[in-house]
Amino acid sequence: MNKVIEVSGLTKKFGNFTAVDHITFDVTEGEIFGFLGANGAGKTTAMQMLCGISMPTAGEGTVAGYDIIKQNESIKRNIGYMSQKFSLYEDLKVWENIRLFAGIYGLSDKIIAEKTDTLLKRLDFERERNTLVKYLPLGWKQKLAFSVAIFHEPKIVFLDEPTGGVDPAMRRQFWEMIYEAADQGITVFVTTHYMDEAEYCNRVSIMVDGRIDALDSPAALRHQFKADSMDEVFRQLARKAERGD
Ligand SMILES: Nc1ncnc2c1ncn2[C@@H]1O[C@H](COP(=O)(O)OP(=O)(O)OP(=O)(O)O)[C@@H](O)[C@H]1O
C-alpha cells in the first residue's frame, strides 16, 4: 500500500524546549489516522511540519510524495487543510468561499463552476449559495469548510479539531463525509479531543510530551491498555504527561 506520510525522527525545538521529540510513523493511502494528545503535547507543531509550514529541527520524511524539507512548497499545494480556528471567510458568500479557495489551488473557473454546482447539490446547500458564511450554523460551516479543503482532490487532508463545538449528531454527519472522502482514496489526518471520534479512526496515535507513546487501531489500543474505551486509553497515557496547560 502507498504511504502518504512517512516520517522518521521528526523533531522540533524552540530554544531548549523540545515541542516534538523524534516522532516516527507512517500513514497509508485512504487511511483515517487520528492524531491525539493532551493540550500542549505537540500535535499542532507536528502537523505544521507535516504541512510544510514549519521546518523540523531534526528528522526527515515525505508527505504526499514530497520531501518535507526540500519540497515543502509542493506539499502545501498538494494537501487539504481545515482547522477550527482557520477555515472560511465569514464575510464572503458560500460560493465566493468555494471560488476563492479552489482558485488558490489553481483550478480553472470552468471546473470551479461545475464542481460548485455538484457540491452544493450534494450538501443540499443550493439555497445557501448566496448566504454569507457568518449566517450559517456552525455545523454547516464545518461541513462546507471540509468540502472546500478537499475540493481540489488532494492526496491527504489535515483536519485540526474539525468538529469542535457541535452536537454528537452533527459530528456523526461530519464523520460520514470523512468516510466518503476516505472511500475516494483521500487520506485523512485528524486531531480531535472527542474520544468517540477516535473510535471512528482506522489507527490512532497518542502523543505525550512531544513523543508518540501509542499507535495502533482503536481495538488494539484498548486491548493493549486493558481498557473498555479509547477514553480510558487516553486517560491512562495523559496521566503520564508532565506538560500541559
Ligand atoms: N513558537 C513556539 N515557541 C515556543 N514554544 C512553542 C511554540 N509553539 C508551540 N510551543 C510549545 O510547544 C508545546 C506544544 O505545543 P502544540 O501547540 O504543538 O501542542 P498541541 O498538542 O497542539 O496542543 P493543543 O491541543 O493545546 O493545541 C507547547 O508547550 C507549546 O507551548
The ligand as a Gaussian input file, in Angstrom:
#p B3LYP/6-31G(d) Opt

LIG

0 1
 N        6.522000      29.083000      18.548000
 C        6.682000      28.484000      19.735000
 N        7.650000      28.906000      20.595000
 C        7.818000      28.295000      21.785000
 N        7.083000      27.261000      22.218000
 C        6.096000      26.804000      21.414000
 C        5.847000      27.391000      20.133000
 N        4.814000      26.722000      19.554000
 C        4.435000      25.773000      20.441000
 N        5.218000      25.829000      21.557000
 C        5.121000      24.940000      22.722000
 O        5.234000      23.607000      22.264000
 C        4.362000      22.739000      23.008000
 C        3.480000      22.002000      22.042000
 O        2.515000      22.903000      21.516000
 P        1.425000      22.472000      20.443000
 O        0.610000      23.670000      20.134000
 O        2.095000      21.778000      19.311000
 O        0.583000      21.414000      21.262000
 P       -0.836000      20.770000      20.930000
 O       -0.692000      19.319000      21.237000
 O       -1.255000      21.137000      19.570000
 O       -1.766000      21.431000      21.994000
 P       -3.291000      21.977000      21.870000
 O       -4.169000      20.762000      21.878000
 O       -3.422000      22.800000      23.101000
 O       -3.368000      22.775000      20.612000
 C        3.608000      23.627000      23.993000
 O        4.246000      23.524000      25.242000
 C        3.737000      25.000000      23.396000
 O        3.742000      25.984000      24.411000

